[in-house]
Amino acid sequence: MKNEMLKEIVIYYFESVKKSILDYVLKDEDEQTRVGIMQVFDPVVEYGDNIYHGLEPDDEWRATKQHSTDFIRQNLVINSKATLKLMELWKKYEKMHFFVLPSKKD
């Protein structure tokens, strides 16, 4: 089972390397012409050149989101006040031993 998975990983790795090399070579227009490619329908995007073309939130939405974020930061509590008080008290008493366990030689 493990060898099959490694074999599959190696196969996918070599396929991706071949595709990357082909994409890089075909970026050159002279090479595209030499191979006979007249039109590229889905060109490879250079890293950093892909511009977001979706919906942008308006100022009202951003203000509402900021208000909600601030409200959550101010009011979100992990523990109740009673739990925090108990935790504080526990720090005071956790190092104290209220009973003595017998030693090995006893």
N, CA, C and O atoms as a GROMACS GRO file, in nm:
protein
  424
    1MET      N    1   0.083  -0.120   0.000
    1MET     CA    2   0.000   0.000   0.000
    1MET      C    3   0.087   0.126   0.000
    1MET      O    4   0.062   0.220  -0.076
    2LYS      N    5   0.190   0.126   0.087
    2LYS     CA    6   0.276   0.244   0.099
    2LYS      C    7   0.356   0.265  -0.031
    2LYS      O    8   0.373   0.378  -0.075
    3ASN      N    9   0.404   0.155  -0.091
    3ASN     CA   10   0.479   0.168  -0.215
    3ASN      C   11   0.392   0.220  -0.328
    3ASN      O   12   0.439   0.295  -0.414
    4GLU      N   13   0.265   0.179  -0.329
    4GLU     CA   14   0.172   0.227  -0.432
    4GLU      C   15   0.151   0.377  -0.419
    4GLU      O   16   0.145   0.449  -0.519
    5MET      N   17   0.139   0.424  -0.296
    5MET     CA   18   0.119   0.568  -0.274
    5MET      C   19   0.242   0.647  -0.318
    5MET      O   20   0.230   0.751  -0.382
    6LEU      N   21   0.360   0.597  -0.284
    6LEU     CA   22   0.483   0.665  -0.325
    6LEU      C   23   0.497   0.665  -0.477
    6LEU      O   24   0.539   0.764  -0.536
    7LYS      N   25   0.461   0.554  -0.540
    7LYS     CA   26   0.467   0.545  -0.686
    7LYS      C   27   0.373   0.648  -0.748
    7LYS      O   28   0.409   0.714  -0.846
    8GLU      N   29   0.253   0.661  -0.692
    8GLU     CA   30   0.156   0.758  -0.743
    8GLU      C   31   0.207   0.901  -0.724
    8GLU      O   32   0.190   0.985  -0.813
    9ILE      N   33   0.269   0.929  -0.611
    9ILE     CA   34   0.324   1.062  -0.586
    9ILE      C   35   0.433   1.095  -0.687
    9ILE      O   36   0.437   1.206  -0.740
   10VAL      N   37   0.520   0.999  -0.715
   10VAL     CA   38   0.629   1.020  -0.811
   10VAL      C   39   0.572   1.044  -0.950
   10VAL      O   40   0.620   1.132  -1.023
   11ILE      N   41   0.469   0.968  -0.988
   11ILE     CA   42   0.407   0.986  -1.120
   11ILE      C   43   0.348   1.126  -1.133
   11ILE      O   44   0.370   1.193  -1.233
   12TYR      N   45   0.272   1.170  -1.031
   12TYR     CA   46   0.212   1.304  -1.035
   12TYR      C   47   0.319   1.413  -1.034
   12TYR      O   48   0.303   1.516  -1.099
   13TYR      N   49   0.428   1.389  -0.962
   13TYR     CA   50   0.536   1.487  -0.958
   13TYR      C   51   0.596   1.506  -1.097
   13TYR      O   52   0.614   1.619  -1.142
   14PHE      N   53   0.628   1.394  -1.165
   14PHE     CA   54   0.689   1.405  -1.298
   14PHE      C   55   0.592   1.465  -1.400
   14PHE      O   56   0.635   1.539  -1.489
   15GLU      N   57   0.462   1.435  -1.387
   15GLU     CA   58   0.364   1.497  -1.476
   15GLU      C   59   0.359   1.649  -1.456
   15GLU      O   60   0.351   1.725  -1.552
   16SER      N   61   0.364   1.693  -1.329
   16SER     CA   62   0.359   1.836  -1.302
   16SER      C   63   0.487   1.906  -1.349
   16SER      O   64   0.481   2.020  -1.396
   17VAL      N   65   0.601   1.840  -1.338
   17VAL     CA   66   0.726   1.898  -1.387
   17VAL      C   67   0.720   1.913  -1.538
   17VAL      O   68   0.758   2.017  -1.592
   18LYS      N   69   0.671   1.810  -1.608
   18LYS     CA   70   0.660   1.817  -1.754
   18LYS      C   71   0.567   1.930  -1.796
   18LYS      O   72   0.597   2.005  -1.889
   19LYS      N   73   0.453   1.944  -1.726
   19LYS     CA   74   0.358   2.050  -1.759
   19LYS      C   75   0.421   2.187  -1.734
   19LYS      O   76   0.402   2.280  -1.813
   20SER      N   77   0.494   2.201  -1.625
   20SER     CA   78   0.559   2.330  -1.595
   20SER      C   79   0.660   2.367  -1.701
   20SER      O   80   0.666   2.483  -1.743
   21ILE      N   81   0.739   2.270  -1.746
   21ILE     CA   82   0.838   2.296  -1.850
   21ILE      C   83   0.768   2.335  -1.979
   21ILE      O   84   0.809   2.431  -2.045
   22LEU      N   85   0.663   2.262  -2.016
   22LEU     CA   86   0.588   2.293  -2.138
   22LEU      C   87   0.527   2.432  -2.131
   22LEU      O   88   0.534   2.508  -2.227
   23ASP      N   89   0.465   2.467  -2.016
   23ASP     CA   90   0.407   2.600  -2.000
   23ASP      C   91   0.513   2.708  -2.014
   23ASP      O   92   0.488   2.812  -2.076
   24TYR      N   93   0.631   2.686  -1.958
   24TYR     CA   94   0.739   2.784  -1.965
   24TYR      C   95   0.787   2.801  -2.110
   24TYR      O   96   0.808   2.914  -2.155
   25VAL      N   97   0.806   2.690  -2.180
   25VAL     CA   98   0.854   2.698  -2.319
   25VAL      C   99   0.752   2.766  -2.407
   25VAL      O  100   0.788   2.844  -2.495
   26LEU      N  101   0.624   2.736  -2.386
   26LEU     CA  102   0.520   2.791  -2.472
   26LEU      C  103   0.484   2.936  -2.438
   26LEU      O  104   0.397   2.994  -2.503
   27LYS      N  105   0.549   2.996  -2.340
   27LYS     CA  106   0.531   3.139  -2.316
   27LYS      C  107   0.593   3.221  -2.429
   27LYS      O  108   0.550   3.333  -2.456
   28ASP      N  109   0.692   3.166  -2.495
   28ASP     CA  110   0.761   3.235  -2.604
   28ASP      C  111   0.676   3.224  -2.731
   28ASP      O  112   0.641   3.114  -2.773
   29GLU      N  113   0.644   3.339  -2.792
   29GLU     CA  114   0.559   3.340  -2.912
   29GLU      C  115   0.626   3.271  -3.030
   29GLU      O  116   0.558   3.206  -3.110
   30ASP      N  117   0.757   3.284  -3.044
   30ASP     CA  118   0.828   3.216  -3.154
   30ASP      C  119   0.816   3.065  -3.139
   30ASP      O  120   0.798   2.994  -3.238
   31GLU      N  121   0.824   3.016  -3.018
   31GLU     CA  122   0.812   2.872  -2.994
   31GLU      C  123   0.670   2.825  -3.022
   31GLU      O  124   0.650   2.716  -3.075
   32GLN      N  125   0.570   2.908  -2.988
   32GLN     CA  126   0.432   2.872  -3.018
   32GLN      C  127   0.412   2.862  -3.169
   32GLN      O  128   0.346   2.769  -3.217
   33THR      N  129   0.468   2.955  -3.244
   33THR     CA  130   0.458   2.954  -3.390
   33THR      C  131   0.529   2.832  -3.448
   33THR      O  132   0.478   2.767  -3.539
   34ARG      N  133   0.646   2.800  -3.395
   34ARG     CA  134   0.723   2.686  -3.446
   34ARG      C  135   0.646   2.555  -3.426
   34ARG      O  136   0.649   2.467  -3.512
   35VAL      N  137   0.579   2.544  -3.312
   35VAL     CA  138   0.504   2.421  -3.282
   35VAL      C  139   0.372   2.419  -3.358
   35VAL      O  140   0.316   2.311  -3.380
   36GLY      N  141   0.320   2.535  -3.397
   36GLY     CA  142   0.196   2.541  -3.472
   36GLY      C  143   0.076   2.583  -3.388
   36GLY      O  144  -0.038   2.559  -3.426
   37ILE      N  145   0.102   2.645  -3.276
   37ILE     CA  146  -0.007   2.694  -3.192
   37ILE      C  147  -0.040   2.835  -3.237
   37ILE      O  148   0.042   2.925  -3.226
   38MET      N  149  -0.163   2.852  -3.286
   38MET     CA  150  -0.202   2.982  -3.339
   38MET      C  151  -0.275   3.068  -3.235
   38MET      O  152  -0.270   3.191  -3.241
   39GLN      N  153  -0.342   3.004  -3.140
   39GLN     CA  154  -0.418   3.079  -3.040
   39GLN      C  155  -0.415   3.004  -2.907
   39GLN      O  156  -0.431   2.882  -2.904
   40VAL      N  157  -0.393   3.078  -2.799
   40VAL     CA  158  -0.395   3.019  -2.665
   40VAL      C  159  -0.523   3.064  -2.597
   40VAL      O  160  -0.546   3.184  -2.578
   41PHE      N  161  -0.608   2.967  -2.560
   41PHE     CA  162  -0.737   3.000  -2.502
   41PHE      C  163  -0.730   3.028  -2.352
   41PHE      O  164  -0.803   3.114  -2.302
   42ASP      N  165  -0.643   2.959  -2.281
   42ASP     CA  166  -0.631   2.975  -2.137
   42ASP      C  167  -0.484   2.993  -2.101
   42ASP      O  168  -0.419   2.898  -2.058
   43PRO      N  169  -0.430   3.115  -2.120
   43PRO     CA  170  -0.286   3.135  -2.099
   43PRO      C  171  -0.246   3.118  -1.952
   43PRO      O  172  -0.325   3.143  -1.861
   44VAL      N  173  -0.122   3.077  -1.932
   44VAL     CA  174  -0.068   3.062  -1.798
   44VAL      C  175  -0.045   3.201  -1.739
   44VAL      O  176   0.012   3.288  -1.806
   45VAL      N  177  -0.089   3.222  -1.616
   45VAL     CA  178  -0.077   3.352  -1.551
   45VAL      C  179   0.055   3.357  -1.476
   45VAL      O  180   0.089   3.266  -1.400
   46GLU      N  181   0.130   3.463  -1.498
   46GLU     CA  182   0.254   3.484  -1.426
   46GLU      C  183   0.222   3.511  -1.279
   46GLU      O  184   0.118   3.569  -1.248
   47TYR      N  185   0.311   3.470  -1.192
   47TYR     CA  186   0.290   3.493  -1.050
   47TYR      C  187   0.283   3.643  -1.022
   47TYR      O  188   0.374   3.718  -1.060
   48GLY      N  189   0.176   3.686  -0.956
   48GLY     CA  190   0.159   3.827  -0.921
   48GLY      C  191   0.082   3.907  -1.023
   48GLY      O  192   0.044   4.021  -0.996
   49ASP      N  193   0.058   3.851  -1.143
   49ASP     CA  194  -0.015   3.924  -1.247
   49ASP      C  195  -0.165   3.901  -1.242
   49ASP      O  196  -0.241   3.971  -1.309
   50ASN      N  197  -0.210   3.804  -1.163
   50ASN     CA  198  -0.352   3.772  -1.157
   50ASN      C  199  -0.423   3.875  -1.070
   50ASN      O  200  -0.402   3.879  -0.948
   51ILE      N  201  -0.505   3.958  -1.131
   51ILE     CA  202  -0.576   4.066  -1.061
   51ILE      C  203  -0.714   4.016  -1.023
   51ILE      O  204  -0.782   3.952  -1.104
   52TYR      N  205  -0.757   4.045  -0.901
   52TYR     CA  206  -0.888   4.003  -0.853
   52TYR      C  207  -0.996   4.080  -0.929
   52TYR      O  208  -0.994   4.202  -0.935
   53HIS      N  209  -1.091   4.006  -0.986
   53HIS     CA  210  -1.198   4.068  -1.065
   53HIS      C  211  -1.334   4.044  -1.004
   53HIS      O  212  -1.435   4.051  -1.075
   54GLY      N  213  -1.342   4.017  -0.876
   54GLY     CA  214  -1.469   3.987  -0.810
   54GLY      C  215  -1.536   4.112  -0.758
   54GLY      O  216  -1.500   4.224  -0.794
   55LEU      N  217  -1.632   4.091  -0.671
   55LEU     CA  218  -1.704   4.202  -0.610
   55LEU      C  219  -1.621   4.262  -0.497
   55LEU      O  220  -1.561   4.189  -0.418
   56GLU      N  221  -1.618   4.391  -0.491
   56GLU     CA  222  -1.549   4.461  -0.383
   56GLU      C  223  -1.654   4.513  -0.285
   56GLU      O  224  -1.755   4.570  -0.328
   57PRO      N  225  -1.632   4.496  -0.155
   57PRO     CA  226  -1.729   4.545  -0.058
   57PRO      C  227  -1.729   4.698  -0.053
   57PRO      O  228  -1.626   4.763  -0.071
   58ASP      N  229  -1.848   4.753  -0.028
   58ASP     CA  230  -1.857   4.899  -0.018
   58ASP      C  231  -1.818   4.945   0.123
   58ASP      O  232  -1.794   4.863   0.211
   59ASP      N  233  -1.813   5.076   0.142
   59ASP     CA  234  -1.769   5.133   0.270
   59ASP      C  235  -1.864   5.098   0.384
   59ASP      O  236  -1.820   5.076   0.497
   60GLU      N  237  -1.993   5.091   0.355
   60GLU     CA  238  -2.091   5.057   0.460
   60GLU      C  239  -2.066   4.916   0.512
   60GLU      O  240  -2.069   4.892   0.633
   61TRP      N  241  -2.042   4.822   0.420
   61TRP     CA  242  -2.016   4.684   0.461
   61TRP      C  243  -1.888   4.675   0.545
   61TRP      O  244  -1.885   4.605   0.646
   62ARG      N  245  -1.784   4.746   0.503
   62ARG     CA  246  -1.658   4.746   0.577
   62ARG      C  247  -1.675   4.804   0.717
   62ARG      O  248  -1.619   4.753   0.814
   63ALA      N  249  -1.754   4.913   0.727
   63ALA     CA  250  -1.778   4.974   0.858
   63ALA      C  251  -1.855   4.879   0.949
   63ALA      O  252  -1.823   4.868   1.068
   64THR      N  253  -1.955   4.812   0.896
   64THR     CA  254  -2.033   4.716   0.974
   64THR      C  255  -1.945   4.601   1.020
   64THR      O  256  -1.955   4.556   1.134
   65LYS      N  257  -1.860   4.553   0.932
   65LYS     CA  258  -1.769   4.442   0.966
   65LYS      C  259  -1.671   4.486   1.074
   65LYS      O  260  -1.644   4.410   1.167
   66GLN      N  261  -1.618   4.606   1.063
   66GLN     CA  262  -1.524   4.658   1.162
   66GLN      C  263  -1.592   4.673   1.297
   66GLN      O  264  -1.534   4.640   1.401
   67HIS      N  265  -1.715   4.724   1.297
   67HIS     CA  266  -1.791   4.739   1.421
   67HIS      C  267  -1.813   4.602   1.486
   67HIS      O  268  -1.795   4.588   1.607
   68SER      N  269  -1.851   4.501   1.408
   68SER     CA  270  -1.873   4.366   1.460
   68SER      C  271  -1.744   4.308   1.516
   68SER      O  272  -1.745   4.245   1.622
   69THR      N  273  -1.634   4.327   1.446
   69THR     CA  274  -1.504   4.277   1.493
   69THR      C  275  -1.467   4.341   1.626
   69THR      O  276  -1.425   4.272   1.719
   70ASP      N  277  -1.483   4.473   1.637
   70ASP     CA  278  -1.453   4.542   1.762
   70ASP      C  279  -1.542   4.494   1.876
   70ASP      O  280  -1.496   4.475   1.988
   71PHE      N  281  -1.671   4.475   1.847
   71PHE     CA  282  -1.765   4.427   1.948
   71PHE      C  283  -1.725   4.290   2.000
   71PHE      O  284  -1.728   4.265   2.120
   72ILE      N  285  -1.688   4.201   1.910
   72ILE     CA  286  -1.647   4.066   1.949
   72ILE      C  287  -1.520   4.071   2.032
   72ILE      O  288  -1.510   4.001   2.133
   73ARG      N  289  -1.424   4.151   1.992
   73ARG     CA  290  -1.298   4.162   2.069
   73ARG      C  291  -1.322   4.213   2.210
   73ARG      O  292  -1.255   4.170   2.304
   74GLN      N  293  -1.417   4.305   2.226
   74GLN     CA  294  -1.443   4.363   2.357
   74GLN      C  295  -1.528   4.272   2.445
   74GLN      O  296  -1.511   4.273   2.567
   75ASN      N  297  -1.618   4.193   2.387
   75ASN     CA  298  -1.716   4.120   2.466
   75ASN      C  299  -1.698   3.969   2.468
   75ASN      O  300  -1.764   3.901   2.547
   76LEU      N  301  -1.613   3.915   2.385
   76LEU     CA  302  -1.595   3.770   2.383
   76LEU      C  303  -1.512   3.727   2.502
   76LEU      O  304  -1.401   3.777   2.523
   77VAL      N  305  -1.565   3.633   2.580
   77VAL     CA  306  -1.495   3.585   2.698
   77VAL      C  307  -1.482   3.434   2.688
   77VAL      O  308  -1.577   3.364   2.652
   78ILE      N  309  -1.364   3.385   2.718
   78ILE     CA  310  -1.343   3.241   2.715
   78ILE      C  311  -1.398   3.178   2.842
   78ILE      O  312  -1.460   3.072   2.837
   79ASN      N  313  -1.377   3.242   2.955
   79ASN     CA  314  -1.423   3.192   3.084
   79ASN      C  315  -1.510   3.296   3.152
   79ASN      O  316  -1.494   3.416   3.131
   80SER      N  317  -1.602   3.248   3.234
   80SER     CA  318  -1.684   3.342   3.312
   80SER      C  319  -1.599   3.400   3.424
   80SER      O  320  -1.489   3.352   3.451
   81LYS      N  321  -1.651   3.503   3.488
   81LYS     CA  322  -1.577   3.567   3.598
   81LYS      C  323  -1.556   3.469   3.713
   81LYS      O  324  -1.451   3.469   3.777
   82ALA      N  325  -1.656   3.385   3.738
   82ALA     CA  326  -1.645   3.287   3.846
   82ALA      C  327  -1.533   3.186   3.816
   82ALA      O  328  -1.456   3.152   3.905
   83THR      N  329  -1.524   3.140   3.691
   83THR     CA  330  -1.420   3.046   3.653
   83THR      C  331  -1.282   3.111   3.666
   83THR      O  332  -1.188   3.047   3.714
   84LEU      N  333  -1.270   3.235   3.623
   84LEU     CA  334  -1.142   3.305   3.636
   84LEU      C  335  -1.102   3.320   3.782
   84LEU      O  336  -0.984   3.306   3.816
   85LYS      N  337  -1.198   3.349   3.870
   85LYS     CA  338  -1.169   3.362   4.013
   85LYS      C  339  -1.121   3.228   4.069
   85LYS      O  340  -1.025   3.224   4.146
   86LEU      N  341  -1.188   3.117   4.030
   86LEU     CA  342  -1.145   2.984   4.075
   86LEU      C  343  -1.005   2.951   4.026
   86LEU      O  344  -0.925   2.894   4.100
   87MET      N  345  -0.974   2.987   3.904
   87MET     CA  346  -0.840   2.962   3.850
   87MET      C  347  -0.736   3.041   3.928
   87MET      O  348  -0.626   2.991   3.954
   88GLU      N  349  -0.770   3.163   3.964
   88GLU     CA  350  -0.678   3.245   4.042
   88GLU      C  351  -0.655   3.184   4.181
   88GLU      O  352  -0.542   3.180   4.229
   89LEU      N  353  -0.763   3.138   4.245
   89LEU     CA  354  -0.750   3.073   4.375
   89LEU      C  355  -0.670   2.944   4.365
   89LEU      O  356  -0.590   2.913   4.454
   90TRP      N  357  -0.689   2.870   4.259
   90TRP     CA  358  -0.618   2.743   4.242
   90TRP      C  359  -0.467   2.766   4.236
   90TRP      O  360  -0.390   2.686   4.290
   91LYS      N  361  -0.424   2.873   4.171
   91LYS     CA  362  -0.280   2.904   4.166
   91LYS      C  363  -0.223   2.919   4.306
   91LYS      O  364  -0.108   2.882   4.332
   92LYS      N  365  -0.304   2.974   4.396
   92LYS     CA  366  -0.258   2.996   4.533
   92LYS      C  367  -0.241   2.862   4.606
   92LYS      O  368  -0.147   2.845   4.683
   93TYR      N  369  -0.332   2.767   4.583
   93TYR     CA  370  -0.333   2.643   4.660
   93TYR      C  371  -0.274   2.521   4.588
   93TYR      O  372  -0.258   2.417   4.651
   94GLU      N  373  -0.242   2.530   4.460
   94GLU     CA  374  -0.200   2.411   4.388
   94GLU      C  375  -0.066   2.355   4.437
   94GLU      O  376  -0.040   2.236   4.419
   95LYS      N  377   0.018   2.436   4.495
   95LYS     CA  378   0.148   2.387   4.542
   95LYS      C  379   0.141   2.334   4.686
   95LYS      O  380   0.237   2.274   4.734
   96MET      N  381   0.030   2.355   4.752
   96MET     CA  382   0.014   2.307   4.890
   96MET      C  383  -0.033   2.161   4.888
   96MET      O  384  -0.113   2.122   4.803
   97HIS      N  385   0.019   2.083   4.983
   97HIS     CA  386  -0.022   1.943   4.994
   97HIS      C  387  -0.101   1.928   5.123
   97HIS      O  388  -0.051   1.959   5.231
   98PHE      N  389  -0.223   1.881   5.112
   98PHE     CA  390  -0.310   1.868   5.229
   98PHE      C  391  -0.305   1.730   5.291
   98PHE      O  392  -0.367   1.706   5.395
   99PHE      N  393  -0.232   1.639   5.230
   99PHE     CA  394  -0.213   1.507   5.288
   99PHE      C  395  -0.075   1.458   5.248
   99PHE      O  396  -0.018   1.503   5.148
  100VAL      N  397  -0.022   1.365   5.325
  100VAL     CA  398   0.113   1.315   5.301
  100VAL      C  399   0.104   1.170   5.254
  100VAL      O  400   0.045   1.086   5.323
  101LEU      N  401   0.160   1.142   5.140
  101LEU     CA  402   0.164   1.005   5.090
  101LEU      C  403   0.280   0.931   5.154
  101LEU      O  404   0.386   0.990   5.177
  102PRO      N  405   0.263   0.801   5.182
  102PRO     CA  406   0.375   0.727   5.240
  102PRO      C  407   0.488   0.713   5.141
  102PRO      O  408   0.466   0.703   5.020
  103SER      N  409   0.609   0.713   5.192
  103SER     CA  410   0.726   0.697   5.107
  103SER      C  411   0.747   0.550   5.074
  103SER      O  412   0.674   0.465   5.125
  104LYS      N  413   0.844   0.517   4.991
  104LYS     CA  414   0.870   0.380   4.949
  104LYS      C  415   0.914   0.292   5.066
  104LYS      O  416   0.873   0.176   5.074
  105LYS      N  417   0.995   0.343   5.155
  105LYS     CA  418   1.046   0.261   5.266
  105LYS      C  419   0.941   0.238   5.374
  105LYS      O  420   0.956   0.147   5.456
  106ASP      N  421   0.834   0.319   5.376
  106ASP     CA  422   0.725   0.297   5.474
  106ASP      C  423   0.644   0.178   5.427
  106ASP      O  424   0.547   0.140   5.493
   0.00000   0.00000   0.00000
